[in-house]
Every structure is written in C-alpha cells, then in structure tokens.
Amino acid sequence: MHPAVKLIIGLIIFVAGIYWYIPGKLPLNALGSLVTVFVGVFGLLLIFIGLIVAWIEYEDLKWERREKREKAKEKK
C-alpha cells in the first residue's frame, strides 16, 4: 500500500477518534468511559513500563560488564 494512502487512512481514523470524544455528539458518555478505562489500566501500564525500563537497564549493565571484560582481555 502506498504511504499516502496509509497517511489518509490514519488521518481518517484520527478524526473519527476526536469526533468520538466530543461531548454531546453521541448518545453515550464516551469521555466518562475513557476515564473509567484509564483509571483501571493505569496501574498495569505503570507495572509494564517499570518492567521494560528495568529490563533495558539490566541489559545495558550486562553489556557494560561484557565490554569491560573484553577490554581487560585485550590489554593482556
């Protein structure tokens, strides 16, 4: 698919999402539902982000230790 088509589809989806949350345009309380979902998912989001950050830093520390060992071997 051509990038311009993907761009247009993305913009249409974006506008539909904005329209969904404009108060008074739809009979449902979409904004209230969004707040409920956000409150319910926020803790899980923090857990996953924390795990990802910790995992990335752990891998970085392992990489640094490996590089130090390789430099020490090269000096010998």
HELIX and SHEET records of a PDB file:
HELIX    1   1 PRO A    3  TRP A   20  1                                  18    
HELIX    2   2 ALA A   30  LYS A   75  1                                  46    
END                                                                             
